[in-house]
Amino acid sequence: MKPAPVTLNDRQKERLRELPAVDHVLDLAKADPAFELIPASVLVGAARSVIAEARGRILNEAGPDPEADLTDAAILARVKEGVRRAMQPNLRRVVNATGVVIHTNLGRSLLAAEAVEHLLAVAGRYSNLEYDLQAGRRGSRYAAVRNLLCEITGAEDAMVVNNNAGAVLISLETLARGRKVIVSRGDLVEIGGSFRIPDVMTKSGALLKEVGTTNRTHLRDYEEAIDAETALLLKVHWSNYSIIGFTAQVPLKELVALGARHGLPVMEDLGSGTFVDFSRYGLLKEPTVQASVASGADVVTFSGDKLLGGPQAGIIVGRRSMVESIRKNPINRALRIDKLTLAALEGTLRLYRDEARAVRAIPTLRMLSEPEEAIAARAAELAERLAALADSRLTIEAARLPSKAGGGSLPLLELPSRCLKLRITGLSANALELALRRNDPPIIGRIEDEAFVVDLRTVQEEEPAVIAAALASLLSTT
Ligand SMILES: *Cc1c(COP(=O)(O)O)cnc(C)c1O
């Protein structure tokens, strides 16, 4: 359909004539020292978009403000704001006020200070990434973490790739390409971000053999499906959902025993993967990597940046012969972990040698296990700082709402947390959310009951001050 012809009234025609030309705006900017260090491309881009936006407003296409100020000063102020935004890096630190600890959209896990330190020590220097300092010749990229991973998990061998999706892909490709992999129907999960077990299976060239039903799968289901074409028995951790009620699944140990009787390897995709038994910290039990290794799984894969609390990585541990052949797979070159990730991973793994230290130092673990009183103290600090703004338009309501682990882990876990519900008279919750999202640094929270909810579980120690400053600045301009 053709757009209807635009008929302009006299006022609109007059206003369009008042619009400055790009060159005029650039001349104004040249005379203003604030633009001295701004690259020409950024300045021109900002000038064009400010003029285009003003035109849109006059034509009533972009917002209800046809009488927007078109004076030089007003245009220049808007160009300044556009330039400021364009000069900011795109990838920026944000304040996570959502209470979702492993938030995939917000970067999943924060690195421990020790991991950041190790990363910085390596990033701007040459390193022994693939150089054996003892022997004085080429070494293995995985040496940095291999022994640590074996030490922590009890596995014979270990390697790492870019992420767990890659770990699953390369493991299946190596162990079962062109042959059958037996999986329970209950294990055919979708993790989000388009990772689905059946699709990864197809991409790996392995043939999916589904057995059992969604809610119940028995050992005999696996056993009856085994034939000469079978290469592997696969178990997948449900991660982000749960089946309750009339259910049955086969414990890993029994699957391993079945595999042994038929000479078949067993692989487990643990998804989140944790080294820490969370039930010891009053949380729900998640299967640990150590338990999977001890049950005799030949290959176990898991993420570096979910419950482990490290950088994005896919970790593969298991029997030496299996890990060795996965390592030698040419696809490994395409999934290769980079040195910055490796440094951050080593820095994280070293902390696990002392579990109590790991739980204190690794932000993901600290946030998940933080006692409610400690969160309440942060909520009180923020409430105090906001009260000190002494603005009667701002109302602060304390609330006890649950946080989530996120990252496709512990789906049923509701962590009791402390929140503040913020409202500003004369400002909708949506407008408040938008203003805080546009703050520098952006503050990301959720709207509930027409209020902006700040969950203090994921707000870091120094961030109540950041949130208070954002509200102070918002109130001063509203
Ligand atoms: C998260 C997850 C993956 C994908 O891991 P990434 O590190 O995000 O690539 C694969 N399998 C399971 C079961 C998961 O939970």
The ligand as an SDF file (V2000), in Angstrom:
LIG
                    3D

 15 15  0  0  0  0  0  0  0  0999 V2000
   23.5160  -23.6680   29.2560 C   0  0  0  0  0  0  0  0  0  0  0  0
   23.5210  -25.0390   28.7170 C   0  0  0  0  0  0  0  0  0  0  0  0
   24.1880  -25.3260   27.5310 C   0  0  0  0  0  0  0  0  0  0  0  0
   24.8950  -24.2640   26.7380 C   0  0  0  0  0  0  0  0  0  0  0  0
   25.9770  -23.7500   27.4570 O   0  0  0  0  0  0  0  0  0  0  0  0
   26.6820  -22.3800   26.9730 P   0  0  0  0  0  0  0  0  0  0  0  0
   27.8660  -22.2830   27.8650 O   0  0  0  0  0  0  0  0  0  0  0  0
   25.6750  -21.3160   27.1810 O   0  0  0  0  0  0  0  0  0  0  0  0
   27.0460  -22.5660   25.5550 O   0  0  0  0  0  0  0  0  0  0  0  0
   24.1730  -26.6230   27.0800 C   0  0  0  0  0  0  0  0  0  0  0  0
   23.5370  -27.5930   27.7530 N   0  0  0  0  0  0  0  0  0  0  0  0
   22.8660  -27.3530   28.9030 C   0  0  0  0  0  0  0  0  0  0  0  0
   22.1590  -28.4880   29.5860 C   0  0  0  0  0  0  0  0  0  0  0  0
   22.8430  -26.0670   29.4270 C   0  0  0  0  0  0  0  0  0  0  0  0
   22.1960  -25.8260   30.5720 O   0  0  0  0  0  0  0  0  0  0  0  0
  1  2  1  0
  2  3  1  0
  2 14  2  0
  3  4  1  0
  3 10  2  0
  4  5  1  0
  5  6  1  0
  6  7  2  0
  6  8  1  0
  6  9  1  0
 10 11  1  0
 11 12  2  0
 12 13  1  0
 12 14  1  0
 14 15  1  0
M  END
$$$$
